Amino acid sequence: MNGNQPATDLTTILAGDHRELDRLCTELELGQGSPENRKDLADHLIAELVRHAVAEEPFLDGDGDLAEADGLMRQLEGAGPQEPRFERLLGGLIRAIRRHVREEGPAVVREIRRTCSAERQAELGRAVVESRDAAPTLPHPDLADRMPQADQLWPGPGFVDRARAALRTPASG
């Protein structure tokens, strides 16, 4: 990597996401903690994956590991930590993320480096950072005046869609 690229370069952000997703998968694979703690960690993994997918999906063909992970996330968000399907779905999600982190993701990073100038990579990276910075404060515009802010990001049915909508909302300012 070019040492002159800013920290907000898109390829730097995506590669950092891949490292964090890998770390969270490893933590879940260790199998430690109560079912509720594992559910919380799985929800955190899902939130990180959605953030990453929104940044990377313009460069993907739409039916790879992240598409598989999306389907598993949607099933997992409705599964309680005590249900037998929870661990099965989580294992499938971890496998899809691992494949993405090892194969599909690095190929996307290489393609971005090959096809985008350093200036364009920095511009795209700044846009991703701005959307991420804006998302936690307003997860869904319809919820802002009806729910306490802490509850707006609460995982559960619709969490994946709410997170995606929040990340796609242009930063205001």
C-alpha positions as CSV (number, residue, x, y, z in Angstrom):
1,M,0.0,0.0,0.0
2,N,1.1,3.5,-0.8
3,G,2.2,5.3,2.4
4,N,0.9,8.6,1.1
5,Q,-2.7,7.4,1.1
6,P,-4.9,8.9,3.8
7,A,-6.5,6.8,6.5
8,T,-9.8,7.4,4.9
9,D,-8.8,5.7,1.6
10,L,-11.5,3.2,0.7
11,T,-9.2,0.3,0.3
12,T,-7.7,1.0,3.8
13,I,-11.2,1.1,5.3
14,L,-12.3,-2.1,3.6
15,A,-9.1,-4.0,4.6
16,G,-9.6,-2.8,8.2
17,D,-13.2,-4.0,8.1
18,H,-12.0,-7.4,6.9
19,R,-9.6,-7.6,9.9
20,E,-12.4,-6.6,12.4
21,L,-14.9,-9.1,10.9
22,D,-12.3,-11.8,11.1
23,R,-11.6,-10.9,14.7
24,L,-15.3,-11.0,15.6
25,C,-15.7,-14.4,13.9
26,T,-12.7,-15.8,15.9
27,E,-14.3,-14.5,19.1
28,L,-17.6,-16.2,18.3
29,E,-15.8,-19.4,17.3
30,L,-14.2,-19.6,20.7
31,G,-17.8,-20.3,22.0
32,Q,-17.3,-18.6,25.3
33,G,-20.0,-16.6,27.2
34,S,-23.6,-17.1,27.9
35,P,-26.1,-17.5,25.0
36,E,-27.2,-13.9,25.6
37,N,-23.6,-12.7,25.4
38,R,-23.1,-14.7,22.2
39,K,-26.3,-13.1,20.8
40,D,-25.0,-9.6,21.6
41,L,-21.7,-10.4,19.9
42,A,-23.5,-11.9,16.9
43,D,-25.6,-8.7,16.7
44,H,-22.4,-6.7,16.8
45,L,-20.9,-8.8,14.0
46,I,-24.1,-8.3,12.0
47,A,-23.9,-4.5,12.5
48,E,-20.2,-4.5,11.4
49,L,-21.0,-6.6,8.4
50,V,-23.8,-4.4,7.3
51,R,-21.6,-1.3,7.6
52,H,-19.0,-3.1,5.5
53,A,-21.4,-4.5,2.9
54,V,-22.9,-1.0,2.3
55,A,-19.4,0.3,1.6
56,E,-18.3,-2.6,-0.6
57,E,-21.5,-3.7,-2.5
58,P,-21.1,-1.1,-5.3
59,F,-18.0,-3.1,-6.3
60,L,-19.6,-6.6,-6.0
61,D,-21.6,-8.6,-8.5
62,G,-24.4,-9.2,-6.1
63,D,-24.4,-13.0,-5.6
64,G,-21.2,-13.8,-3.7
65,D,-20.4,-14.4,0.0
66,L,-22.0,-11.2,1.2
67,A,-25.3,-12.0,-0.5
68,E,-25.3,-15.4,1.3
69,A,-24.4,-13.6,4.5
70,D,-27.3,-11.2,4.0
71,G,-29.8,-14.1,3.9
72,L,-28.3,-15.7,7.0
73,M,-28.3,-12.3,8.9
74,R,-32.0,-11.9,8.2
75,Q,-32.7,-15.4,9.5
76,L,-30.4,-14.9,12.5
77,E,-31.9,-11.6,13.6
78,G,-35.2,-13.4,14.4
79,A,-33.5,-16.3,16.2
80,G,-33.2,-16.3,20.0
81,P,-29.9,-17.4,21.5
82,Q,-31.5,-20.4,23.2
83,E,-32.9,-21.8,19.9
84,P,-31.0,-24.7,18.2
85,R,-31.1,-22.8,14.9
86,F,-29.2,-19.9,16.4
87,E,-25.8,-21.7,16.5
88,R,-26.4,-23.3,13.1
89,L,-27.2,-20.0,11.4
90,L,-24.3,-18.3,13.2
91,G,-21.9,-21.0,12.0
92,G,-23.2,-20.4,8.4
93,L,-22.8,-16.7,8.8
94,I,-19.2,-17.1,10.1
95,R,-18.3,-19.4,7.2
96,A,-19.7,-16.9,4.6
97,I,-17.8,-14.0,6.3
98,R,-14.6,-16.0,6.4
99,R,-14.9,-16.8,2.7
100,H,-15.5,-13.2,2.0
101,V,-12.6,-12.0,4.1
102,R,-10.2,-14.5,2.5
103,E,-11.3,-14.4,-1.1
104,E,-14.0,-12.0,-2.3
105,G,-13.1,-9.0,-0.1
106,P,-9.3,-8.9,-1.0
107,A,-10.3,-9.3,-4.7
108,V,-12.5,-6.2,-4.4
109,V,-9.7,-4.2,-2.7
110,R,-7.3,-5.2,-5.6
111,E,-10.0,-4.2,-8.2
112,I,-10.5,-0.8,-6.5
113,R,-6.8,-0.2,-6.4
114,R,-6.5,-1.2,-10.1
115,T,-9.5,0.9,-11.4
116,C,-9.7,4.0,-9.1
117,S,-7.1,6.7,-8.8
118,A,-5.8,7.5,-5.3
119,E,-7.9,10.7,-5.3
120,R,-11.1,8.7,-6.2
121,Q,-10.2,6.1,-3.5
122,A,-9.9,8.9,-0.9
123,E,-13.1,10.5,-2.1
124,L,-15.0,7.2,-1.7
125,G,-13.4,6.5,1.6
126,R,-14.5,9.9,2.9
127,A,-18.0,9.2,1.8
128,V,-18.0,5.9,3.7
129,V,-16.7,7.5,6.8
130,E,-19.3,10.3,6.6
131,S,-22.1,7.8,6.2
132,R,-20.8,5.7,9.1
133,D,-20.4,8.7,11.3
134,A,-24.0,9.8,10.6
135,A,-25.6,6.4,10.9
136,P,-25.5,5.8,14.7
137,T,-27.1,9.1,15.5
138,L,-30.1,8.4,13.3
139,P,-30.6,4.8,12.5
140,H,-34.0,5.3,10.9
141,P,-35.6,8.7,10.2
142,D,-39.1,7.4,11.2
143,L,-37.9,6.4,14.7
144,A,-36.2,9.7,15.7
145,D,-39.1,11.2,17.7
146,R,-40.8,8.0,18.9
147,M,-38.0,5.9,20.4
148,P,-35.1,6.7,22.7
149,Q,-31.9,6.8,20.7
150,A,-30.4,3.8,22.5
151,D,-33.4,1.7,21.4
152,Q,-33.2,2.8,17.8
153,L,-30.3,0.5,17.1
154,W,-31.7,-2.4,19.1
155,P,-31.3,-5.6,17.1
156,G,-34.2,-7.7,16.2
157,P,-36.5,-8.1,13.2
158,G,-35.7,-5.5,10.6
159,F,-32.3,-4.6,12.2
160,V,-30.4,-5.4,9.0
161,D,-32.7,-3.2,6.9
162,R,-32.7,-0.3,9.5
163,A,-28.9,-0.4,9.6
164,R,-28.6,-0.4,5.8
165,A,-31.1,2.5,5.6
166,A,-29.1,4.5,8.1
167,L,-25.9,4.0,6.3
168,R,-27.4,4.9,2.9
169,T,-28.9,8.2,4.3
170,P,-26.5,11.0,3.2
171,A,-24.8,12.7,6.0
172,S,-26.5,16.0,6.8
173,G,-24.6,19.0,7.7
